[in-house]
């Protein structure tokens, strides 16, 4: 298919509203719809009425499609991202703490600076440059105090990684040489080191989605975590589904259901009294029209031990 120049022009809020009505979207409260188009934007909201289109080429809506339904999906998605972000913070802090403890005791306070601890020296050098940049721009008092008191070019790991992104921690872990330390860190969370490395990468990706307020609920994840073969703790049994389009089995690891299950699995170790399942169930009760199948939830997902 040959490419063509983009020629569409910007519409006024009133023009956007009229376009939606012309395409068959029912708008019961026009002043509210106009306000939402102004403070959220047509394009962002379009991701939530997209499933209601009967013809996605000419953007014609299915019969009885209404603006309020799309807005409710938007609100559900926003609350889902907030729920996930609260849990990701706890996971990130726990992974950071475990890495620092294990590696500092085994390889010294400055383990992250030693290229011998890492498999790929080029990747390690690239990560170190990012660590150095974060160290340079940090205005934390404890970092400034370290610079004023010590001659070392960089601080110990327990100090440095309080001001480093989780993406840096994920890169360092994935690049660690294979061995007992890497297995011990993963083992604490009931996983193999290859699975934990994959899950950390997915968490970085997921965090970016949430931080940028991007659509999550029915998203197909570009970064797909490994499905653990023999997790040490209870996990979901059904990790694949039959595609209605092809009739072939497809993994659920690119769906929101798998990501939420992954979060629950990690939180079962970090805080066994967490309430992720009940919070999510309350969210579904608040928005009963949400299609859980669009999120990858299989039939009878409530019976999975992990979700009880």
ChimeraX attribute file (.defattr): number of C-alpha atoms within 10 A of each C-alpha:
attribute: neighborCount
match mode: 1-to-1
recipient: residues
	/A:1	3
	/A:2	3
	/A:3	5
	/A:4	6
	/A:5	5
	/A:6	6
	/A:7	6
	/A:8	6
	/A:9	6
	/A:10	8
	/A:11	12
	/A:12	11
	/A:13	17
	/A:14	12
	/A:15	12
	/A:16	16
	/A:17	19
	/A:18	16
	/A:19	13
	/A:20	18
	/A:21	16
	/A:22	12
	/A:23	14
	/A:24	18
	/A:25	23
	/A:26	18
	/A:27	17
	/A:28	11
	/A:29	10
	/A:30	14
	/A:31	11
	/A:32	12
	/A:33	17
	/A:34	17
	/A:35	12
	/A:36	15
	/A:37	19
	/A:38	12
	/A:39	8
	/A:40	10
	/A:41	14
	/A:42	17
	/A:43	9
	/A:44	14
	/A:45	18
	/A:46	13
	/A:47	16
	/A:48	21
	/A:49	20
	/A:50	15
	/A:51	15
	/A:52	21
	/A:53	18
	/A:54	14
	/A:55	11
	/A:56	11
	/A:57	7
	/A:58	9
	/A:59	14
	/A:60	18
	/A:61	23
	/A:62	15
	/A:63	12
	/A:64	10
	/A:65	18
	/A:66	19
	/A:67	21
	/A:68	17
	/A:69	17
	/A:70	19
	/A:71	17
	/A:72	17
	/A:73	21
	/A:74	21
	/A:75	14
	/A:76	20
	/A:77	22
	/A:78	17
	/A:79	14
	/A:80	18
	/A:81	21
	/A:82	15
	/A:83	16
	/A:84	18
	/A:85	17
	/A:86	11
	/A:87	18
	/A:88	19
	/A:89	12
	/A:90	15
	/A:91	20
	/A:92	18
	/A:93	13
	/A:94	18
	/A:95	23
	/A:96	19
	/A:97	15
	/A:98	16
	/A:99	21
	/A:100	25
	/A:101	16
	/A:102	16
	/A:103	20
	/A:104	17
	/A:105	11
	/A:106	12
	/A:107	13
	/A:108	15
	/A:109	17
	/A:110	16
	/A:111	18
	/A:112	26
	/A:113	17
	/A:114	14
	/A:115	17
	/A:116	13
	/A:117	18
	/A:118	21
	/A:119	15
	/A:120	14
	/A:121	14
	/A:122	11
	/A:123	14
	/A:124	22
	/A:125	15
	/A:126	11
	/A:127	20
	/A:128	18
	/A:129	11
	/A:130	15
	/A:131	21
	/A:132	15
	/A:133	12
	/A:134	16
	/A:135	21
	/A:136	13
	/A:137	10
	/A:138	15
	/A:139	11
	/A:140	11
	/A:141	9
	/A:142	12
	/A:143	19
	/A:144	13
	/A:145	10
	/A:146	16
	/A:147	16
	/A:148	9
	/A:149	8
	/A:150	10
	/A:151	9
	/A:152	9
	/A:153	9
	/A:154	18
	/A:155	17
	/A:156	17
	/A:157	21
	/A:158	16
	/A:159	15
	/A:160	20
	/A:161	21
	/A:162	14
	/A:163	16
	/A:164	19
	/A:165	14
	/A:166	21
	/A:167	18
	/A:168	16
	/A:169	23
	/A:170	22
	/A:171	17
	/A:172	21
	/A:173	24
	/A:174	21
	/A:175	19
	/A:176	20
	/A:177	16
	/A:178	15
	/A:179	9
	/A:180	13
	/A:181	18
	/A:182	22
	/A:183	15
	/A:184	18
	/A:185	23
	/A:186	21
	/A:187	16
	/A:188	15
	/A:189	22
	/A:190	21
	/A:191	23
	/A:192	20
	/A:193	23
	/A:194	16
	/A:195	18
	/A:196	25
	/A:197	23
	/A:198	17
	/A:199	24
	/A:200	22
	/A:201	21
	/A:202	22
	/A:203	24
	/A:204	19
	/A:205	17
	/A:206	22
	/A:207	18
	/A:208	14
	/A:209	15
	/A:210	19
	/A:211	12
	/A:212	8
	/A:213	14
	/A:214	16
	/A:215	18
	/A:216	20
	/A:217	23
	/A:218	19
	/A:219	14
	/A:220	16
	/A:221	18
	/A:222	11
	/A:223	16
	/A:224	20
	/A:225	22
	/A:226	16
	/A:227	18
	/A:228	17
	/A:229	9
	/A:230	11
	/A:231	16
	/A:232	13
	/A:233	13
	/A:234	14
	/A:235	18
	/A:236	18
	/A:237	10
	/A:238	15
	/A:239	17
	/A:240	16
	/A:241	16
	/A:242	12
	/A:243	11
	/A:244	8
	/A:245	6
	/A:246	8
	/A:247	9
	/A:248	10
	/A:249	11
	/A:250	13
	/A:251	17
	/A:252	24
	/A:253	21
	/A:254	20
	/A:255	22
	/A:256	23
	/A:257	22
	/A:258	23
	/A:259	23
	/A:260	16
	/A:261	18
	/A:262	20
	/A:263	18
	/A:264	22
	/A:265	22
	/A:266	23
	/A:267	21
	/A:268	18
	/A:269	16
	/A:270	17
	/A:271	13
	/A:272	11
	/A:273	9
	/A:274	14
	/A:275	14
	/A:276	20
	/A:277	16
	/A:278	12
	/A:279	13
	/A:280	16
	/A:281	14
	/A:282	12
	/A:283	17
	/A:284	16
	/A:285	11
	/A:286	12
	/A:287	15
	/A:288	12
	/A:289	11
	/A:290	18
	/A:291	14
	/A:292	17
	/A:293	13
	/A:294	16
	/A:295	20
	/A:296	25
	/A:297	19
	/A:298	16
	/A:299	11
	/A:300	8
	/A:301	17
	/A:302	13
	/A:303	10
	/A:304	13
	/A:305	11
	/A:306	18
	/A:307	18
	/A:308	9
